[in-house]
Amino acid sequence: MSQQYAKDQPEGFKNRVQNIAIVGVSGNVGEYMAKSLLQTGMHHVTAVTRADSPSLANMPAGLTIKKVNYDDPSTLIDALTGQDVLIITMAVTAPPDTQDKLIDAAAAAGVPWILPNEYSSDPTNESMQKDILLGDGRVKARQRIERLGVSSWIGFCCSFWYEYSLAAAAGTFGFDFAGKNLTLYDEGTTRINATTWEQCGRAAAALLSLKVLPEDPTDKAPTLSMFRNDHMYVSSFLVSQRDMFESVLRVSGDKEDAWTVRHEDVRERYRAGVEEMKAGDRMGFVKLLYARVFFPGDGDYESKRGLHNDILGLPKEDFDEATKRALDIVARGGPWVPERR
């Protein structure tokens, strides 16, 4: 497609998106996105939520709330009519056809932009995406959007959420805080990208605050159209498990010898996770997912793809401050993980 300019668009064209609908505002990343978007003062944010959702009282102030029934497409279309952007954030445990219903409703409502439910590591690493059992569904979602021919998609590549993954369980970044046990994958020196919830929120707000198109050929500022049917790469840190451990020790004041550290071959760990999942253990999926991204070289998309942090004006973050937030989550009982459901 040849470059388009705002000056050539028909009368009534808006060169900024304003109305943003978010599915999953009561979840972790959705809440941070909603808050960041509201803080811009440029956006009207709507939470699309099930009518029977128990979390309506916990929504950020300033939201419009639209209640829907996923078995009634008309409610979805009604909620999305007039929206410029649909952001989908859902747990992997959501019914598999939920996103399809939202994509179809967005097309029927004429929503120009969709951020589908991705939030993962490098989507162009096809072997890794296949191995983590999520890639095929993500590709099909993007293809569905393009096939319907109404909306454009933007993939949100942020890898694992740092605070969640550090605090969640030993199956994620390998930390068992209750027992002070740490499992290092191989030597624990493989670096991967990880992003905080706050940075994800800022990235969504910065992206959706860009102009849709350049004003004219002289306008070289970044635009939303730069990301049309493509991926946005953001990150807070490129870190190893050993980097995390050193940060945990600094923040907590623990001595290293207070912890029991063991090593596990990361490929064997991945295979074990696959077998556990096949046997019906939901934590097996968590194990295989994290282990696979820690295969040497695969979790570092920053070195291969580059980042859009600077284009979006994202700040440099304090690693120890992020670790402290994770330890605060641990102190409050930890985040949701499948075994605790």
C-alpha positions as CSV (number, residue, x, y, z in Angstrom):
1,M,0.0,0.0,0.0
2,S,1.4,3.4,-0.9
3,Q,1.9,6.0,1.8
4,Q,-1.2,7.9,2.6
5,Y,-1.4,11.4,4.1
6,A,-3.9,13.1,6.3
7,K,-4.1,16.1,3.9
8,D,-5.6,13.8,1.2
9,Q,-8.3,12.2,3.3
10,P,-12.0,13.0,2.9
11,E,-13.7,15.7,5.0
12,G,-14.4,14.5,8.5
13,F,-11.2,12.3,8.7
14,K,-9.8,12.2,12.3
15,N,-6.1,11.8,12.4
16,R,-6.1,10.6,16.0
17,V,-7.9,7.7,17.7
18,Q,-10.0,8.7,20.6
19,N,-12.5,6.0,21.5
20,I,-10.8,2.9,22.9
21,A,-12.6,-0.3,24.0
22,I,-10.7,-2.7,26.2
23,V,-11.7,-6.3,27.0
24,G,-10.1,-7.4,30.2
25,V,-9.8,-4.2,32.2
26,S,-10.1,-6.1,35.4
27,G,-7.0,-8.1,34.5
28,N,-3.5,-7.0,35.2
29,V,-2.3,-5.6,32.0
30,G,-5.7,-4.3,30.9
31,E,-6.0,-2.2,34.1
32,Y,-2.6,-0.6,33.5
33,M,-3.5,0.2,29.9
34,A,-6.8,1.7,30.9
35,K,-5.2,3.9,33.5
36,S,-2.5,5.1,31.2
37,L,-4.9,5.9,28.4
38,L,-7.2,7.8,30.8
39,Q,-4.2,9.8,32.0
40,T,-3.4,11.1,28.5
41,G,-6.6,13.2,28.5
42,M,-7.0,12.3,24.8
43,H,-9.0,9.1,25.1
44,H,-12.4,8.0,26.0
45,V,-12.0,4.4,27.4
46,T,-14.8,1.8,27.5
47,A,-14.5,-1.4,29.5
48,V,-16.2,-4.3,27.6
49,T,-17.2,-6.8,30.3
50,R,-19.6,-9.7,30.8
51,A,-22.8,-8.7,32.4
52,D,-22.2,-11.2,35.2
53,S,-18.6,-10.1,35.8
54,P,-17.8,-10.0,39.6
55,S,-15.1,-7.4,39.1
56,L,-17.1,-4.3,38.0
57,A,-16.5,-2.6,41.3
58,N,-12.8,-2.7,40.8
59,M,-12.7,-0.9,37.4
60,P,-10.5,2.3,37.2
61,A,-12.4,5.6,37.7
62,G,-13.4,7.4,34.5
63,L,-14.3,4.4,32.4
64,T,-17.5,3.8,30.5
65,I,-18.7,0.3,31.1
66,K,-20.5,-1.8,28.5
67,K,-21.9,-5.1,29.6
68,V,-22.1,-7.8,26.9
69,N,-23.3,-11.4,26.4
70,Y,-20.8,-13.4,24.3
71,D,-23.6,-15.6,23.2
72,D,-25.5,-12.6,21.8
73,P,-23.4,-10.9,19.0
74,S,-25.7,-7.9,19.0
75,T,-24.5,-6.9,22.4
76,L,-20.8,-7.0,21.3
77,I,-21.6,-5.0,18.1
78,D,-23.5,-2.4,20.2
79,A,-20.5,-2.1,22.7
80,L,-18.0,-1.6,19.8
81,T,-20.0,0.7,17.6
82,G,-18.2,4.1,17.5
83,Q,-15.0,2.7,18.8
84,D,-11.7,3.5,17.1
85,V,-9.7,0.8,18.7
86,L,-10.4,-2.6,20.3
87,I,-7.8,-3.9,22.8
88,I,-8.2,-7.5,23.7
89,T,-6.6,-8.8,26.9
90,M,-7.7,-12.2,28.1
91,A,-6.3,-15.1,30.1
92,V,-5.2,-18.2,28.2
93,T,-8.0,-20.0,30.0
94,A,-10.7,-17.9,28.2
95,P,-13.0,-19.9,25.9
96,P,-11.1,-20.3,22.6
97,D,-13.8,-18.7,20.5
98,T,-14.1,-15.6,22.6
99,Q,-11.6,-13.6,20.5
100,D,-13.1,-14.7,17.3
101,K,-16.5,-13.3,18.5
102,L,-14.9,-10.0,19.3
103,I,-13.0,-9.8,16.0
104,D,-16.3,-10.5,14.1
105,A,-18.2,-7.9,16.1
106,A,-15.4,-5.3,15.6
107,A,-15.7,-5.8,11.8
108,A,-19.5,-5.5,12.0
109,A,-19.2,-2.3,14.1
110,G,-16.5,-0.8,11.8
111,V,-13.7,-0.6,14.3
112,P,-10.6,0.5,12.4
113,W,-7.9,-1.0,14.8
114,I,-7.5,-4.1,16.9
115,L,-4.8,-5.1,19.3
116,P,-5.4,-8.8,19.5
117,N,-4.6,-11.0,22.5
118,E,-0.9,-11.5,22.1
119,Y,1.5,-9.9,24.6
120,S,4.1,-12.6,24.0
121,S,7.7,-13.0,23.0
122,D,8.9,-12.7,19.4
123,P,6.0,-13.5,17.2
124,T,8.2,-14.0,14.2
125,N,10.1,-16.9,15.9
126,E,7.9,-19.5,14.3
127,S,9.5,-22.5,15.9
128,M,9.2,-21.0,19.4
129,Q,5.6,-20.0,18.8
130,K,4.8,-23.5,17.7
131,D,6.5,-25.0,20.7
132,I,4.6,-22.9,23.2
133,L,1.3,-24.0,21.6
134,L,0.1,-20.4,21.2
135,G,1.5,-19.3,17.8
136,D,-1.1,-21.0,15.6
137,G,-4.0,-19.3,17.4
138,R,-2.4,-15.9,17.2
139,V,-1.7,-16.3,13.4
140,K,-5.3,-17.3,12.8
141,A,-6.6,-14.3,14.8
142,R,-4.5,-11.9,12.6
143,Q,-5.6,-13.7,9.5
144,R,-9.2,-13.4,10.5
145,I,-8.9,-9.7,11.0
146,E,-7.3,-9.2,7.6
147,R,-9.8,-11.6,5.9
148,L,-12.8,-9.6,7.2
149,G,-11.2,-6.5,5.6
150,V,-12.4,-3.8,8.0
151,S,-9.9,-3.6,10.8
152,S,-6.1,-3.5,10.9
153,W,-4.2,-5.3,13.7
154,I,-1.2,-4.3,15.8
155,G,0.6,-7.1,17.6
156,F,1.9,-6.2,21.1
157,C,5.2,-7.9,21.7
158,C,6.3,-7.5,25.4
159,S,7.3,-11.0,26.4
160,F,6.7,-12.0,30.0
161,W,5.3,-9.5,32.5
162,Y,8.2,-9.0,34.9
163,E,6.4,-8.5,38.2
164,Y,4.0,-11.3,37.6
165,S,6.6,-13.8,36.4
166,L,9.0,-13.2,39.3
167,A,6.3,-13.5,41.9
168,A,4.0,-16.1,40.5
169,A,5.5,-19.5,41.1
170,A,8.6,-21.6,40.7
171,G,7.3,-22.7,37.3
172,T,7.9,-19.2,35.8
173,F,11.2,-17.5,36.5
174,G,12.2,-20.3,38.9
175,F,11.8,-18.5,42.2
176,D,10.1,-20.2,45.2
177,F,10.1,-17.4,47.7
178,A,8.3,-19.3,50.5
179,G,11.0,-22.0,50.5
180,K,13.9,-19.7,49.3
181,N,14.6,-22.1,46.5
182,L,15.8,-21.1,43.0
183,T,15.9,-23.3,39.9
184,L,18.3,-21.9,37.3
185,Y,17.7,-23.0,33.8
186,D,21.1,-24.2,32.6
187,E,23.5,-21.8,34.2
188,G,20.9,-19.1,34.7
189,T,22.7,-16.7,32.4
190,T,20.4,-16.7,29.4
191,R,18.9,-13.2,29.0
192,I,15.4,-12.6,27.8
193,N,13.3,-9.5,27.4
194,A,10.6,-8.8,30.0
195,T,8.3,-5.9,30.5
196,T,6.6,-4.4,33.5
197,W,2.8,-3.9,33.7
198,E,3.5,-0.1,34.0
199,Q,5.6,-0.1,30.8
200,C,2.9,-2.0,28.9
201,G,0.3,0.5,30.0
202,R,2.6,3.4,28.9
203,A,3.3,1.7,25.6
204,A,-0.4,1.3,24.8
205,A,-1.1,4.9,25.6
206,A,1.9,6.2,23.7
207,L,1.0,4.1,20.6
208,L,-2.6,5.2,20.6
209,S,-1.7,8.8,21.1
210,L,0.2,8.9,17.8
211,K,-1.3,10.5,14.7
212,V,-2.8,7.9,12.4
213,L,-1.2,9.2,9.3
214,P,1.6,11.7,8.5
215,E,0.1,15.1,7.7
216,D,2.0,15.4,4.4
217,P,5.3,14.1,2.8
218,T,7.4,16.5,5.1
219,D,5.9,15.0,8.3
220,K,8.4,12.4,9.6
221,A,6.9,11.9,13.0
222,P,6.0,8.3,14.0
223,T,2.4,7.4,13.3
224,L,0.0,4.6,14.1
225,S,0.0,3.5,10.4
226,M,3.7,2.6,10.8
227,F,2.5,-0.4,12.8
228,R,-0.5,-1.4,10.6
229,N,-0.7,-5.2,10.4
230,D,2.7,-5.5,12.1
231,H,4.2,-5.8,15.5
232,M,5.2,-3.3,18.2
233,Y,8.3,-4.4,20.2
234,V,8.6,-3.0,23.7
235,S,10.6,-4.1,26.8
236,S,11.6,-3.0,30.2
237,F,14.7,-5.2,30.8
238,L,16.9,-7.7,29.0
239,V,17.9,-9.9,32.0
240,S,18.9,-13.3,33.1
241,Q,17.7,-15.3,36.1
242,R,21.1,-14.5,37.8
243,D,20.4,-10.8,37.2
244,M,17.0,-11.3,38.8
245,F,18.5,-13.1,41.7
246,E,21.0,-10.4,42.4
247,S,18.2,-7.9,42.3
248,V,16.1,-10.0,44.7
249,L,19.1,-10.1,47.1
250,R,19.6,-6.4,47.0
251,V,15.9,-5.6,47.5
252,S,15.2,-8.2,50.2
253,G,18.5,-8.0,52.1
254,D,18.8,-11.8,51.9
255,K,22.3,-13.4,51.8
256,E,22.9,-15.7,48.9
257,D,23.6,-18.6,51.2
258,A,20.0,-18.3,52.6
259,W,18.8,-19.7,49.3
260,T,19.1,-23.2,47.9
261,V,20.1,-23.0,44.2
262,R,19.8,-25.9,41.8
263,H,20.2,-26.2,38.0
264,E,18.0,-27.8,35.4
265,D,18.6,-28.4,31.7
266,V,16.2,-26.0,30.1
267,R,15.4,-28.4,27.2
268,E,14.7,-31.2,29.6
269,R,12.5,-28.8,31.6
270,Y,10.5,-28.0,28.5
271,R,10.0,-31.6,27.6
272,A,8.9,-32.3,31.2
273,G,6.4,-29.5,31.0
274,V,4.9,-31.0,27.8
275,E,4.5,-34.4,29.4
276,E,2.9,-32.9,32.5
277,M,0.4,-30.9,30.5
278,K,-0.5,-34.0,28.5
279,A,-1.1,-35.7,31.8
280,G,-3.6,-33.0,32.8
281,D,-1.4,-30.8,35.0
282,R,-2.1,-27.2,34.0
283,M,1.1,-26.1,35.6
284,G,2.8,-28.1,32.9
285,F,1.8,-25.5,30.4
286,V,3.4,-22.8,32.5
287,K,6.6,-24.8,32.8
288,L,6.9,-25.5,29.1
289,L,6.0,-21.9,28.2
290,Y,8.7,-20.3,30.3
291,A,11.3,-22.9,29.7
292,R,11.0,-22.6,25.9
293,V,11.5,-18.8,26.0
294,F,14.7,-19.4,28.0
295,F,16.2,-21.5,25.2
296,P,19.5,-19.6,24.4
297,G,18.8,-16.7,22.0
298,D,15.1,-17.1,21.6
299,G,13.8,-14.9,24.4
300,D,16.0,-11.9,23.3
301,Y,14.1,-10.2,20.6
302,E,15.7,-6.8,21.4
303,S,18.9,-7.8,19.7
304,K,17.2,-9.3,16.7
305,R,14.3,-7.0,16.1
306,G,15.1,-3.9,17.9
307,L,12.6,-2.0,20.2
308,H,10.1,0.7,19.7
309,N,10.7,2.2,23.2
310,D,12.4,5.3,21.9
311,I,9.8,6.0,19.2
312,L,7.1,5.7,21.9
313,G,9.0,7.8,24.3
314,L,9.1,5.1,27.0
315,P,11.3,5.7,30.0
316,K,14.2,3.7,31.3
317,E,13.0,1.8,34.4
318,D,14.7,1.0,37.7
319,F,15.2,-2.8,37.8
320,D,15.3,-3.0,41.6
321,E,12.1,-1.0,41.9
322,A,10.3,-3.5,39.6
323,T,11.7,-6.3,41.7
324,K,10.4,-4.6,44.8
325,R,6.9,-4.5,43.3
326,A,7.2,-8.2,42.6
327,L,8.2,-8.9,46.2
328,D,5.3,-6.8,47.4
329,I,3.0,-9.1,45.4
330,V,4.6,-12.1,47.0
331,A,4.0,-10.6,50.5
332,R,0.3,-10.1,49.6
333,G,-0.1,-13.8,48.7
334,G,1.1,-13.8,45.1
335,P,-0.7,-13.4,41.8
336,W,-3.1,-16.0,40.2
337,V,-1.5,-19.1,38.8
338,P,-3.3,-22.1,37.4
339,E,-2.7,-24.3,40.4
340,R,-4.3,-21.8,42.7
341,R,-7.5,-21.3,40.6
